[in-house]
Amino acid sequence: MKVFLGADHGGYKMKETLKGVLVNEGHEVVDLGNQQLDENDDYVDFAQWVAMGVVAAPGSRGILFCRNGMGMSIVANRIKGVRCGLAFNAETTRRGRTDDDINILSLPADFIDETLAEEMVKVFLSEKFDGEERYVRRINKIDKL
């Protein structure tokens, strides 16, 4: 699967670790930055680039990494066609995929460790959207906003 990654300074280390895991599992990884640890970078840039990448490549997914995951999620959800979810464990990640068909996962590096992040990423990339009528109806309403 094609997976776009983006991280500011707060999520840089976690991104670098998980990038290796994804490559080893055979995913096509597109790292949109940051390419170095830069305490003065802005999460807005990386979230926007990942969101635009996901929208431009149907069937792809995106993963964002920052300190609390909220700002990244806010930015990504500004891009039409994105459903970015902030998750804190494997179950919230699973439900984001099955119920809300999230195509970008925002990970809060200050609140989860790399082992949990890896588990969440595996769930995010393997789970399928449930497709239940009520979930489809809700996503269609979101798309009309």
CORGI-V837311 format. One record per residue. RES is the residue in three letters. D_LAST is the distance of its C-alpha to the last C-alpha in whole Angstrom. Layout:
[[RES & D_LAST] [RES & D_LAST]]
This chain:
[[MET & 29] [LYS & 27] [VAL & 26] [PHE & 25] [LEU & 26] [GLY & 26] [ALA & 28] [ASP & 29] [HIS & 32] [GLY & 31] [GLY & 30] [TYR & 33] [LYS & 35] [MET & 33] [LYS & 32] [GLU & 35] [THR & 36] [LEU & 34] [LYS & 34] [GLY & 37] [VAL & 36] [LEU & 34] [VAL & 36] [ASN & 39] [GLU & 37] [GLY & 36] [HIS & 32] [GLU & 32] [VAL & 31] [VAL & 29] [ASP & 30] [LEU & 28] [GLY & 30] [ASN & 31] [GLN & 34] [GLN & 36] [LEU & 36] [ASP & 36] [GLU & 35] [ASN & 34] [ASP & 31] [ASP & 27] [TYR & 25] [VAL & 22] [ASP & 24] [PHE & 24] [ALA & 21] [GLN & 19] [TRP & 22] [VAL & 21] [ALA & 18] [MET & 18] [GLY & 21] [VAL & 19] [VAL & 17] [ALA & 20] [ALA & 22] [PRO & 20] [GLY & 22] [SER & 23] [ARG & 22] [GLY & 22] [ILE & 24] [LEU & 24] [PHE & 27] [CYS & 27] [ARG & 29] [ASN & 26] [GLY & 23] [MET & 21] [GLY & 20] [MET & 20] [SER & 17] [ILE & 15] [VAL & 16] [ALA & 15] [ASN & 12] [ARG & 11] [ILE & 12] [LYS & 10] [GLY & 11] [VAL & 12] [ARG & 13] [CYS & 15] [GLY & 17] [LEU & 20] [ALA & 23] [PHE & 27] [ASN & 29] [ALA & 29] [GLU & 27] [THR & 24] [THR & 24] [ARG & 25] [ARG & 22] [GLY & 19] [ARG & 20] [THR & 21] [ASP & 19] [ASP & 16] [ASP & 17] [ILE & 17] [ASN & 18] [ILE & 19] [LEU & 21] [SER & 22] [LEU & 25] [PRO & 27] [ALA & 30] [ASP & 32] [PHE & 31] [ILE & 32] [ASP & 35] [GLU & 35] [THR & 36] [LEU & 33] [ALA & 31] [GLU & 33] [GLU & 32] [MET & 29] [VAL & 28] [LYS & 30] [VAL & 28] [PHE & 25] [LEU & 27] [SER & 28] [GLU & 26] [LYS & 24] [PHE & 21] [ASP & 22] [GLY & 20] [GLU & 21] [GLU & 19] [ARG & 17] [TYR & 16] [VAL & 15] [ARG & 13] [ARG & 11] [ILE & 10] [ASN & 9] [LYS & 7] [ILE & 5] [ASP & 6] [LYS & 4] [LEU & 0]]
